[in-house]
Amino acid sequence: MIYTVTLSPFLDRIIDVEELIYDDANIIEEEKRRAGGRGVDVSRVIKELGGQSIALGFIGGYNGLELEGRLINEGVICDFTRINSETRTNNIVYQRKKKLQTLLSTYEPEVGSLEITSFFNKIKEIPKHSYVVISGNMPRGINDNFYAQMIITLKEKGAKVILDTDSEALRRGVDAGPCLIKPNIHEFGRLVANNVSSVEEIINYAKPYQNIVEYIVVSMGARGVVGINRNEYYSAAPPKIKVRSSVGAGDSLVAGIVYAMSEGKKFEDAIAMGVACGTASALNSGNKLCRREDVEIIKKDVIIKKI
């Protein structure tokens, strides 16, 4: 089984107006609502590929109830932990006439110690040999060591952990020895405390981590990814496409990799699937993720090279 962890999922409220006129009444032309979060999107893509996952994290208040209900209605299995604080909302106001977008976000909820314990008990119950994807940042009230603690606990149970985060949470998480990390090139640069721009630099700076992390995948946008295990180096380049939106491409990449790995595919094949998913996601606008039929077509044109 695959589990995805989004500690701070959110509810997107996308509002279209013709034009935002200040100090006057503004009519909403269209409104859409959608559950969001990096691990949540990983679960969505796994479902699209034909797999199954269970989404974990913290939700609270009416927003949390709506978020969970929307995901269940999409066919995503949820096992969220309830908290007293209200789940965050992103209010996205789009002005059609000016083609301008304004984002108004509420504060991330604060998580209490009893709620953390309740969530961690769910982590302890994850079955042996499961895959667990930990994505995104941590909400208020949670220490930067939390991901590392999760990784240590899950490793003791025989689970494989995929970590996709940034900054201090990534640095401490890496030290705990997850199965795979997936930073983008900027996050990887922050991890190694150097500016990184080339494949050669990625390989060079990854060497100290090869005995700690089994797989390292560094994404480089349209240039594809570099995949590293303890003995081999790969590059995976996507075909050229007309990019409509890069939103969710990284999460689609992670979903493709973990889905393929859970199906017993080789590392290089998992990278190819991930690149195909990330590229297929970029074909769609807004918050729409990849479609399985696009993934199958694109995957044939992904170029994998052993470096």
C-alpha positions in Angstrom: 0.0 0.0 0.0 1.0 3.6 -0.6 0.4 6.3 2.0 0.8 10.0 1.4 1.4 12.6 4.1 0.3 16.2 3.8 0.5 17.7 7.3 -1.1 21.0 6.2 -3.6 20.4 3.4 -5.7 23.3 2.3 -9.0 24.2 0.5 -8.7 26.3 -2.7 -11.5 28.7 -3.4 -11.1 30.0 -7.0 -13.2 33.1 -7.7 -13.6 34.6 -11.1 -14.8 38.2 -11.5 -14.9 40.4 -14.6 -12.9 43.1 -12.9 -12.2 43.9 -9.3 -13.6 47.4 -8.6 -12.5 48.8 -5.2 -15.1 50.4 -2.8 -17.9 48.8 -4.9 -19.9 45.6 -5.1 -18.2 42.9 -7.2 -20.2 40.1 -8.7 -18.7 36.6 -8.7 -19.0 35.2 -12.2 -17.8 31.7 -11.3 -16.5 29.9 -8.2 -14.7 26.6 -7.9 -13.5 24.8 -4.7 -10.9 22.1 -4.5 -8.9 20.2 -1.9 -5.2 21.0 -2.2 -1.8 19.9 -0.8 1.3 18.2 -2.3 0.7 14.8 -0.8 -3.0 15.1 -1.7 -2.0 15.7 -5.4 0.3 12.7 -5.2 -2.7 10.6 -4.1 -4.7 12.0 -7.0 -2.1 11.0 -9.6 -1.6 7.5 -8.1 -5.4 7.0 -8.5 -5.3 8.3 -12.1 -2.5 5.8 -12.9 -4.7 2.9 -11.6 -3.1 2.6 -8.1 -4.5 3.2 -4.6 -3.2 5.2 -1.7 -4.3 6.5 1.7 -4.0 10.2 2.4 -2.9 11.2 5.9 -2.5 14.6 7.5 -4.3 17.1 9.7 -7.7 18.7 9.0 -9.9 20.9 11.1 -13.2 22.8 11.2 -15.7 23.1 8.4 -13.0 23.6 5.8 -11.4 20.3 6.8 -14.7 18.5 6.5 -15.3 19.9 3.1 -11.7 19.1 2.0 -12.1 15.5 3.2 -15.5 15.1 1.6 -14.3 16.4 -1.8 -11.4 13.9 -1.8 -13.6 11.0 -0.8 -15.9 12.0 -3.7 -12.9 11.9 -6.0 -12.2 8.4 -4.9 -9.2 9.2 -2.8 -9.1 7.1 0.5 -8.6 9.4 3.5 -7.5 8.8 7.1 -6.9 12.3 8.3 -6.3 13.4 11.9 -8.8 15.9 13.3 -7.4 19.1 14.9 -9.1 22.0 16.7 -7.8 24.7 14.4 -9.5 25.5 11.1 -7.9 24.1 7.9 -6.2 26.8 5.8 -8.0 28.3 2.7 -6.5 29.9 -0.4 -8.8 32.4 -1.9 -7.7 33.0 -5.5 -9.4 36.0 -7.2 -9.0 36.0 -11.0 -9.9 39.2 -12.9 -10.9 38.1 -16.4 -10.7 41.5 -18.0 -7.2 42.3 -16.7 -6.0 38.7 -16.6 -4.7 39.3 -13.1 -4.7 36.8 -10.2 -4.6 37.7 -6.5 -4.0 35.1 -3.8 -5.4 35.6 -0.3 -4.3 32.9 2.1 -5.4 32.3 5.7 -2.8 31.2 8.4 -1.8 27.6 8.6 -3.5 25.9 11.5 -1.5 25.3 14.7 -1.3 21.6 15.8 -1.3 20.7 19.4 0.7 18.0 21.2 -2.3 15.6 21.7 -3.1 15.9 18.0 0.5 15.1 17.1 0.3 12.0 19.2 -2.9 10.9 17.6 -1.4 11.4 14.1 1.8 9.6 15.1 -0.2 6.6 16.3 -1.5 6.2 12.8 2.1 6.3 11.5 3.0 3.5 13.8 0.1 1.4 12.4 1.3 1.6 8.8 1.9 -2.0 7.6 5.3 -3.4 6.8 6.6 -3.0 3.2 4.4 0.0 2.6 5.5 3.1 0.6 5.1 6.4 2.4 5.4 9.8 0.6 6.0 12.7 2.9 5.4 16.0 1.0 5.5 19.7 1.7 6.2 21.9 4.7 5.1 21.5 8.3 2.4 23.5 10.0 2.8 25.7 13.1 3.4 23.8 16.4 5.5 21.0 14.8 9.3 20.8 15.3 11.6 20.5 12.3 12.7 17.1 13.5 9.2 15.7 12.9 9.8 14.2 9.5 13.1 12.7 10.7 11.2 11.0 13.6 8.6 9.7 11.1 11.3 8.3 8.9 13.1 6.5 11.7 9.8 5.0 12.9 8.7 3.9 9.5 12.1 2.4 8.6 12.0 0.3 11.8 8.7 -1.1 10.5 10.2 -1.9 7.1 8.4 0.8 5.2 10.1 2.8 2.3 9.9 6.5 2.7 9.9 9.1 -0.1 10.7 12.6 1.2 9.8 15.7 -0.8 10.3 18.9 1.2 12.8 21.8 1.6 15.2 23.6 3.9 15.7 22.4 7.5 13.0 19.7 7.3 14.8 18.2 4.3 18.3 18.4 5.9 17.1 16.7 9.1 15.0 14.2 7.2 17.9 13.2 5.0 20.0 12.4 8.1 17.3 9.9 9.1 18.0 7.9 5.8 14.8 7.8 3.8 14.6 5.5 0.8 14.3 8.4 -1.7 14.4 12.1 -1.8 13.1 14.3 -4.6 14.2 17.9 -4.3 14.1 20.2 -7.3 17.4 21.8 -8.3 16.9 24.9 -6.1 16.0 22.8 -3.0 18.9 20.5 -3.7 21.2 23.6 -3.8 19.9 24.7 -0.4 20.5 21.1 1.0 24.1 21.1 -0.1 24.6 24.9 0.6 25.8 25.6 -2.9 24.5 27.0 -6.2 23.8 24.0 -8.4 23.0 24.4 -12.1 24.5 21.4 -14.1 24.1 17.6 -14.1 27.8 17.3 -13.2 27.4 19.5 -10.1 24.3 17.5 -9.0 26.3 14.3 -9.2 29.3 15.8 -7.4 27.3 17.3 -4.5 25.1 14.1 -4.2 28.1 11.9 -3.4 28.1 12.5 0.4 24.5 11.4 0.6 24.7 8.2 -1.5 25.5 6.0 1.6 22.6 7.6 3.6 19.8 7.7 1.0 19.2 4.8 -1.4 17.8 7.0 -4.2 18.2 10.7 -5.1 16.1 12.3 -7.8 16.7 15.9 -8.6 14.2 17.6 -10.9 15.3 20.4 -13.3 12.0 21.5 -14.9 12.0 21.1 -18.7 15.5 19.6 -18.6 14.2 16.5 -16.9 15.7 14.8 -13.8 18.9 13.3 -12.6 18.4 10.0 -10.8 21.1 8.6 -8.5 21.4 5.4 -6.6 24.3 4.0 -4.7 26.2 2.8 -7.8 24.6 4.4 -10.8 23.6 7.8 -12.3 20.8 8.4 -14.8 19.4 11.4 -16.7 15.8 11.4 -17.9 14.8 14.0 -20.5 11.1 14.6 -21.4 9.9 15.4 -24.9 9.3 19.0 -25.8 5.8 20.1 -25.1 3.8 23.3 -25.0 3.7 24.0 -21.2 0.3 25.4 -20.0 1.1 25.2 -16.3 3.9 23.8 -14.1 1.6 23.7 -11.0 1.6 20.2 -9.6 4.3 18.8 -12.0 6.6 18.0 -9.2 3.9 16.1 -7.3 3.0 14.2 -10.4 6.7 13.3 -10.9 6.8 11.9 -7.3 3.5 10.0 -7.8 4.8 8.4 -11.0 8.0 7.3 -9.3 6.4 5.8 -6.2 3.6 4.1 -8.2 6.2 2.4 -10.5 8.4 1.4 -7.5 5.4 -0.1 -5.7 4.7 -2.1 -8.9 8.3 -3.6 -8.7 9.7 -1.5 -11.6 13.5 -0.8 -11.9 14.7 2.6 -10.7 15.3 3.8 -14.3 11.8 2.8 -15.3 10.4 4.5 -12.3 12.2 7.7 -13.2 10.8 7.5 -16.8 7.2 7.1 -15.4 7.8 10.0 -13.1 9.0 12.3 -15.9 6.1 11.2 -18.1 3.7 12.1 -15.3 5.3 15.5 -14.6 5.3 16.3 -18.3 1.7 15.3 -18.8 0.7 17.5 -15.9 2.3 20.5 -17.5 0.0 20.0 -20.5 -3.0 21.1 -18.4 -3.8 24.5 -17.1 -4.6 25.6 -13.5 -4.7 22.8 -10.9 -5.5 20.0 -13.3 -3.0 17.1 -13.0 -1.9 14.5 -15.5 -4.2 12.1 -17.4 -3.2 8.5 -17.8 -3.6 8.5 -21.6 -1.2 11.4 -21.9 1.3 9.7 -19.6 1.3 6.5 -21.7 2.0 8.5 -24.9 4.7 10.7 -23.4 6.5 7.9 -21.6 7.5 6.4 -25.0 9.4 9.6 -25.8 11.2 10.0 -22.4 15.0 9.5 -23.0 16.8 7.7 -20.3 20.6 7.7 -20.3 23.1 6.1 -18.0 25.7 8.7 -17.1 
